[in-house]
Amino acid sequence: MLEQLNNTNSSHVHTIGWGLSAYLPYYLYGSAKKISELIDSNPQRDCALYLNLPLSSPDRLTQLSVNNSEIILFADPCRFGSEIRSQIRKVGDFVVHDACVWAEQASNVQAFQAQGEFLMQHIASNTAFAQPNHVMLFINQLDRGGAERQMVLLALGLRKLGWTVNLVTQMQDSTESECWSAELIAAGVGRIVLPGSRQLWQTEPPSNTELEWLRPLCQLLRPRGSHNVLSLSRLLKQYQPELLISYLDDCNIPAALAGLIAGTPNILIAGRNLEPYKPWVSTDPDYYVTPMRHLHGWYQHLLKFNHIRLFNNSIEGAISYDQWLSAERPTAVVPNAVEVLPGLSTDVRLKHGFQPDDLVILGIMRMSHEKNPSAFIRIVESLHRKNKKIKAILLGDGPLKQEMQQLVEVSGLSEILIFAGKHPYPGDYLRQADLLLATSNVEGMPNAILEAQVMACPLVATAAGGTQEALEPELHNRLAAPGDETTLENLVVEALRNLSDYKQLMLLVQTRILSRRSVKNLAIQTINLREQNLWQPRT
């Protein structure tokens, strides 16, 4: 099916590719149209060959007919798309398409059939030799995020168990997570960044054996996904770990495919807080390595392999994936870990101009609709009207940040509520805040709630998603229903009125949660999924 569908054009149509994208080789294998030649703005390459295709300057357009020619843009559409389209229009009214692979035009039924066909034809039935107690972890990037932090903690926990650990990312670490990278290196965790596409194809292009499965795969995944499968499968064959663990949907599909191709004996893939079709999880259809509508099919195919296990960090999240996938095997649950957060000994109140006797309410959240940051602002505004000692700090970033800053300014709270940005270690803030307020409408397993408990910071939150799971039982009465701002505000008032007693309670909570949610326990529960009977009923 794939071979028949690939590289087919309408009769007499001459298809030209514009731009030498780093992912161009994957596009050429995956395109639903046969590319006859390439155009690039670098005139020094005129009349050369690139990937065995003629390469010309934009002047080549003057020699082509608009009636039987079409152009596919391989250049970065965000950076160069408008400029290139304008340049083309000056020559003629050519038909211009953005680059895409066959799967992006395929129906769900076609894609599901092609996915199954690929797995039947190109996945080895036997597992390869593996090094005992060796694990490879995969995530796109170490950035300031909950899943990324949990992967760091998992790596640290596995090292405590004596495992050899290599953490692989597609991209270099963000500057905000450099402290996490230092933690990993100090613990003896190997750090590997996948080679860029251009570097790989120039220095170590795919072998004929790899091309046998890469060509059809390029039709099913976007180029970044195919590149990740190729690069990661090579690492798996080189290091031969007995276990591969991936976090987040965008990583899970290429990781599972790479593990199958390399013959890795055990593959664990962790979903995000809720299944990806929820509108608040990702509204960008181009976010994933496969068209979003095809994720469901990939998961269903991959989870038929007994040595591939799906798990989640909360019961709420696991049920969400089970319902989405109509899973025969329930999704396993491995709760998040938490550690005492280091700090920089920063005097947070002095830094932000607050007085020692001010009552500081802290918010730690991604500023997006599911976290409901506007509710945080409204509650702080109401509290401040009644008590001028109330001040607030919001840690985080996100698509609503500018809108929230405008709301604070309009509400006259600019001196009262401070936006302090993203912090990989919010320890100083949690130590010095009087209370954490979490206003989420939707949650998985909230790290901020776990971190508040481990830092003995009193809290009030909504009972969204896995929040109650994240809390020690003594704190369940500190929850309000999502969206119930009146109850949240009343709970905050009560907590601040009895703050001394609440802080004493938090010291007891701190001791218990550090024992139950250690990084060592996270590692043990995760590696036990290799042998655990996932058919046990969930309680």
C-alpha positions in Angstrom: 0.0 0.0 0.0 2.7 2.5 1.0 4.9 1.9 -2.0 1.8 2.4 -4.3 0.8 5.7 -2.6 4.2 7.3 -2.4 5.6 9.8 -5.0 2.5 10.0 -7.3 1.7 13.1 -9.2 -1.2 14.2 -11.4 -0.3 13.5 -15.0 2.1 16.0 -16.7 2.6 18.1 -13.5 6.2 19.1 -12.8 6.8 19.3 -9.0 9.6 21.5 -7.7 10.9 21.6 -4.2 12.0 25.0 -2.8 14.5 25.2 0.0 17.1 22.9 1.5 15.5 22.1 4.8 17.6 20.0 7.2 14.8 17.5 7.1 14.7 17.5 3.3 15.8 13.8 2.9 12.9 12.6 5.1 10.4 14.8 3.1 11.6 13.4 -0.2 11.0 9.9 1.0 7.7 10.7 2.6 6.1 13.1 0.1 3.0 12.1 -1.6 4.4 13.7 -4.8 7.5 13.0 -6.8 9.9 15.9 -6.7 11.7 16.5 -10.0 14.1 19.2 -9.0 15.1 21.7 -6.3 15.4 25.4 -6.1 17.4 27.3 -3.5 18.2 31.0 -3.1 22.0 30.3 -3.0 23.1 31.0 -6.6 26.5 29.4 -6.0 24.8 26.0 -6.0 23.2 26.7 -9.4 23.1 23.6 -11.7 24.5 21.4 -8.9 23.0 18.1 -7.7 21.6 17.8 -4.2 20.4 14.4 -3.0 20.6 13.3 -6.7 18.2 16.0 -7.8 19.0 19.0 -10.0 19.5 22.2 -7.9 18.9 25.6 -9.4 18.5 29.2 -8.4 15.1 31.0 -8.3 15.7 32.2 -11.9 14.7 28.7 -12.9 11.1 29.7 -12.5 11.2 31.9 -15.6 11.8 28.8 -17.6 8.7 26.9 -16.2 5.1 27.1 -17.2 2.5 27.9 -14.5 0.0 25.6 -16.1 1.9 22.4 -15.5 4.3 23.2 -12.6 3.7 23.3 -8.9 6.1 24.2 -6.0 6.4 22.6 -2.6 8.0 24.7 0.1 10.7 22.8 2.1 12.1 26.0 3.7 11.0 26.9 7.2 7.5 28.4 6.6 7.6 30.6 9.6 10.9 32.2 8.8 10.9 32.2 5.0 7.4 31.2 3.8 6.0 34.7 3.1 9.2 36.0 1.5 9.4 32.9 -0.8 5.7 33.1 -1.8 6.1 36.8 -2.6 9.2 36.0 -4.7 7.3 33.3 -6.6 4.2 35.6 -7.3 6.5 38.1 -9.0 7.4 35.4 -11.6 4.0 33.9 -12.1 0.8 32.5 -10.5 2.3 29.1 -9.6 0.5 26.6 -7.4 2.4 26.5 -4.1 2.0 23.9 -1.3 3.6 23.6 2.2 5.7 20.5 2.6 3.9 17.5 4.0 4.2 13.7 4.1 1.7 11.2 2.9 0.1 10.6 6.3 -0.9 14.3 6.6 -3.3 13.8 3.6 -4.4 10.3 4.5 -7.7 9.4 6.2 -7.6 7.7 9.6 -8.6 4.4 8.0 -5.8 4.6 5.5 -3.2 5.6 8.1 -4.3 2.9 10.5 -3.9 0.2 7.8 -0.5 1.6 6.7 0.7 1.7 10.4 -0.2 -1.9 10.9 1.4 -2.9 7.5 4.6 -1.1 8.5 4.9 -2.9 11.8 4.2 -6.3 10.3 6.8 -5.9 7.5 9.6 -4.0 9.3 9.7 -4.9 13.0 11.9 -7.9 14.0 10.0 -10.5 16.0 13.0 -11.3 18.3 14.5 -9.0 20.9 18.3 -8.3 20.8 20.9 -9.0 23.4 20.7 -6.4 26.2 22.9 -5.2 29.0 21.2 -5.9 32.4 20.5 -2.9 34.6 21.1 -0.5 31.7 18.3 2.0 30.8 17.9 4.7 28.2 15.5 7.6 28.9 14.1 9.7 26.1 12.3 13.1 26.1 12.4 16.0 23.5 14.3 18.5 25.7 15.1 19.2 29.3 13.1 22.3 29.9 11.2 23.8 32.9 8.2 21.4 33.0 6.6 18.8 35.2 7.4 15.8 32.9 10.9 16.9 32.4 11.5 17.3 36.1 10.1 13.8 36.7 12.4 12.3 34.2 15.4 13.9 36.0 14.1 12.5 39.3 13.7 9.0 37.7 17.2 9.1 36.3 18.5 10.0 39.8 16.5 7.3 41.4 17.7 4.7 38.9 21.3 5.7 39.7 20.6 5.2 43.4 19.6 1.6 42.5 22.9 1.1 40.7 21.6 1.2 37.2 23.6 2.6 34.2 21.5 5.5 32.9 21.7 7.5 29.7 19.2 10.3 29.2 18.7 11.2 25.5 17.1 14.4 24.2 16.4 15.6 20.7 17.3 19.2 21.5 19.9 20.9 23.7 18.8 21.6 27.3 17.2 25.0 27.8 19.1 27.5 29.9 16.4 27.3 32.6 17.2 23.6 33.2 21.0 23.8 33.3 20.9 23.2 37.0 19.0 19.9 36.3 21.8 19.0 33.8 24.4 19.5 36.5 22.4 17.3 38.9 22.4 14.5 36.3 26.1 14.8 35.5 27.0 14.8 39.3 25.0 11.6 39.7 26.8 9.8 36.8 23.9 10.0 34.3 25.0 9.9 30.7 23.7 12.8 28.6 23.2 12.3 24.9 21.7 14.8 22.4 20.6 13.3 19.0 22.6 14.5 16.0 20.9 17.1 13.8 19.4 15.9 10.5 21.9 17.6 8.3 24.8 16.3 10.4 23.5 12.8 10.3 23.0 12.7 6.5 26.3 14.3 5.8 28.5 12.1 8.1 26.6 8.8 8.5 23.7 8.5 6.1 21.3 5.6 6.5 22.5 2.2 5.4 20.6 0.1 2.8 19.2 -2.0 5.7 18.0 1.2 7.5 16.5 2.6 4.3 14.3 -0.5 3.9 12.2 0.6 6.9 13.0 4.3 6.8 11.5 4.9 3.4 8.0 3.7 4.3 8.2 5.2 7.8 8.9 8.7 6.3 5.4 8.5 4.8 3.8 7.9 8.2 5.7 10.3 10.5 6.6 13.9 10.0 10.3 14.3 9.3 11.3 15.1 12.9 9.7 11.8 14.0 11.4 9.7 11.3 14.7 11.4 12.3 14.2 10.6 15.9 13.4 6.9 15.2 16.6 6.6 13.0 18.8 8.3 15.5 17.4 6.7 18.6 17.4 3.2 17.1 21.1 3.6 16.4 21.8 4.5 20.0 19.7 1.6 21.3 21.7 -0.8 19.2 25.0 0.8 20.4 24.2 0.8 24.1 21.9 -2.2 24.2 19.9 -1.2 27.3 17.4 -3.7 28.7 14.9 -0.9 29.2 13.8 2.1 27.2 11.5 4.7 28.9 9.9 7.6 27.1 7.8 10.5 28.5 5.0 12.4 26.6 3.0 11.4 23.5 5.2 13.3 21.1 8.2 11.2 22.2 6.4 7.9 22.8 5.6 7.0 19.2 9.2 7.4 17.8 10.7 5.9 21.0 8.5 2.8 20.8 9.2 2.4 17.1 13.0 2.8 17.7 12.8 0.2 20.5 11.0 -2.2 18.2 13.5 -1.7 15.4 16.5 -2.1 17.7 15.0 -5.2 19.5 15.0 -3.5 23.0 13.4 -6.1 25.4 11.3 -3.7 27.5 9.7 -0.4 26.5 7.8 1.8 28.9 6.0 4.9 27.5 4.4 7.5 29.9 1.4 9.6 28.8 0.9 13.2 29.8 -1.7 14.4 32.4 -4.6 13.6 30.1 -5.1 11.9 26.7 -4.1 14.3 23.9 -7.5 14.8 22.3 -8.6 16.9 25.2 -8.7 20.5 23.7 -6.6 22.0 26.5 -3.8 19.5 26.1 -2.6 20.7 22.7 -4.5 22.9 20.3 -1.6 22.9 17.7 -2.2 20.1 15.2 1.4 20.4 14.1 2.9 19.8 17.5 3.2 16.0 17.2 5.6 13.9 15.1 2.5 12.4 13.5 -0.8 14.1 12.6 -2.7 14.3 15.8 -5.7 12.4 14.5 -3.3 9.4 13.9 -2.0 9.1 17.4 -4.8 6.9 18.5 -4.0 4.3 15.7 -0.3 4.3 16.6 -1.0 3.7 20.3 -3.4 0.9 19.5 -0.9 -0.9 17.2 2.1 -0.4 19.5 0.4 -1.6 22.7 -0.4 -4.9 21.1 3.3 -5.7 21.7 3.5 -7.4 25.1 6.8 -5.7 26.0 5.5 -2.2 25.4 3.7 -0.8 28.5 1.8 2.5 28.9 1.8 4.2 32.3 0.7 7.5 33.8 1.4 9.4 37.0 -2.2 9.6 38.2 -5.3 7.5 38.3 -7.1 10.4 36.6 -4.7 10.4 33.7 -4.7 6.6 33.4 -8.5 6.5 33.2 -8.4 9.2 30.5 -6.0 7.1 28.3 -8.0 3.9 29.0 -11.2 5.5 27.8 -9.5 7.1 24.8 -7.8 3.9 23.7 -10.5 1.4 24.8 -7.6 -0.3 26.2 -7.6 -4.1 26.9 -4.7 -3.6 29.4 -5.3 -0.9 32.0 -2.8 1.9 32.0 -0.4 1.5 34.9 0.0 4.2 37.5 3.4 5.3 38.9 3.0 8.4 41.2 5.4 11.3 40.8 8.4 11.7 43.1 9.5 14.8 44.9 12.6 16.0 46.6 13.4 18.9 48.9 14.1 21.8 46.6 17.4 23.6 46.8 17.4 27.4 47.0 19.7 30.3 46.3 19.2 31.9 49.7 17.3 34.7 48.1 15.2 36.9 50.3 12.1 36.8 48.2 10.3 39.5 50.1 13.2 41.9 49.9 13.7 41.1 46.2 10.0 42.0 45.3 9.6 44.9 47.7 7.4 43.2 50.3 7.5 43.8 54.0 8.5 41.1 56.5 4.9 41.0 58.0 3.2 40.9 54.6 1.1 37.7 53.9 2.5 36.4 50.7 0.3 34.1 48.5 2.2 32.1 45.9 1.0 30.7 42.6 3.1 28.3 40.5 1.5 27.5 37.2 1.7 27.6 33.4 -0.4 30.5 32.4 -2.9 28.7 30.3 -6.7 28.2 30.4 -6.5 24.9 32.2 -4.6 26.4 35.1 -7.1 29.3 35.4 -4.6 32.1 36.4 -7.4 34.7 36.2 -9.1 33.1 39.2 -5.8 33.5 41.1 -5.7 37.2 40.3 -9.4 37.7 41.2 -9.0 36.0 44.5 -5.9 38.0 45.4 -7.7 41.2 44.5 -10.6 40.3 46.7 -8.4 39.3 49.6 -6.3 42.5 49.3 -9.4 44.7 49.5 -10.1 43.2 52.9 -6.5 42.9 54.1 -3.8 45.3 52.8 -1.1 43.0 54.0 -2.0 40.4 51.3 0.6 40.3 48.5 1.1 37.7 45.8 3.7 36.3 43.5 3.1 34.3 40.3 5.8 32.0 39.1 5.5 30.6 35.5 5.0 31.5 31.9 2.6 30.6 29.1 0.3 31.8 26.4 -1.9 33.9 28.7 0.9 35.7 30.5 0.5 39.0 28.7 -3.3 38.9 29.1 -2.8 38.2 32.8 -0.4 41.1 33.2 -2.9 43.4 31.6 -5.6 42.1 34.0 -3.3 42.9 37.0 -2.6 46.4 35.7 -6.3 47.1 35.0 -7.2 45.8 38.5 -4.6 48.1 40.1 -2.6 45.3 41.5 0.8 46.0 39.8 2.5 46.7 43.2 0.6 43.9 44.9 0.9 40.9 42.5 4.4 40.2 41.0 5.1 38.1 37.9 8.4 36.4 38.8 8.9 34.3 35.7 9.9 30.6 35.5 12.2 29.0 38.1 13.6 25.5 37.8 13.9 25.4 41.6 11.1 27.4 43.3 12.5 26.4 46.7 13.1 29.9 48.0 9.6 31.0 47.1 8.0 28.0 48.7 10.0 28.4 51.9 9.1 32.0 52.3 5.6 32.2 51.0 2.8 32.0 53.6 0.5 29.9 51.3 0.4 28.3 47.9 -2.8 28.8 46.0 -3.6 26.5 43.0 -6.6 27.4 40.9 -6.5 24.8 38.1 -9.6 23.6 36.3 -7.7 20.6 34.8 -4.7 18.7 36.3 -2.8 15.5 36.1 -0.4 15.0 38.9 0.6 18.6 39.9 4.2 19.0 40.8 3.6 22.3 42.5 1.3 20.6 45.0 3.9 18.0 45.7 6.6 20.5 46.1 4.6 22.7 48.5 4.2 19.7 50.8 7.8 18.7 50.7 8.8 22.3 51.5 6.2 22.5 54.3 4.3 25.4 52.6 0.6 25.6 53.5 -1.7 25.3 50.5 -5.2 25.7 49.2 -6.2 24.2 45.8 -8.9 23.0 43.6 -9.7 19.2 43.5 -8.9 19.2 39.8 -7.6 15.9 38.2 -5.0 14.2 40.3 -4.7 16.9 42.9 -6.3 14.9 45.7 -4.0 12.0 44.8 -1.0 14.3 45.2 -2.1 15.4 48.7 -1.5 13.7 52.0 -4.9 12.8 53.6 -4.7 15.5 56.2 -4.9 18.1 53.5 -8.0 16.9 51.6 -10.1 19.4 53.4 -8.1 22.2 51.9 -9.7 21.6 48.5 -12.5 23.3 46.6 -14.3 22.3 43.5 -12.7 23.6 40.2 -14.1 27.0 39.4 -15.5 27.6 43.0 -13.7 30.8 43.7 -15.8 31.6 46.7 -14.8 28.4 48.6 -11.2 28.9 47.5 -11.1 32.4 49.0 -12.8 31.2 52.2 -10.2 28.4 52.6 -7.4 30.9 52.1 -8.9 33.2 54.8 -9.2 30.3 57.2 -5.6 29.1 56.5 -4.1 32.5 57.0 -6.1 33.0 60.2 -4.7 29.8 61.7 -1.3 29.9 59.9 0.8 28.8 62.8 -1.2 25.6 63.3 -1.2 25.0 59.6 2.6 25.3 59.4 3.0 22.7 62.2 0.8 20.3 60.3 2.9 20.8 57.2 6.0 19.7 59.0 4.3 16.4 59.7 3.2 16.1 56.1 6.7 16.9 54.9 8.2 13.9 56.7 5.7 11.5 55.4 5.7 12.6 51.7 9.5 12.5 51.6 9.4 8.9 52.6 6.5 7.8 50.3 7.5 9.8 47.2 11.3 9.4 47.1 13.2 9.2 43.8 14.2 5.6 44.8 10.5 4.6 45.1 9.8 6.2 41.7 12.6 4.2 40.1 11.5 0.9 41.8 7.8 1.3 40.8 8.8 2.2 37.2 11.2 -0.7 36.6 8.7 -3.1 38.2 6.4 -2.5 35.3 8.5 -4.9 33.3 7.1 -7.8 35.4 4.0 -6.3 37.0 0.6 -7.9 36.1 -1.1 -4.9 34.6 -4.5 -6.7 34.7 -4.9 -6.0 38.5 -8.0 -3.9 39.2 -7.2 -0.3 40.0 -8.4 1.0 43.3 
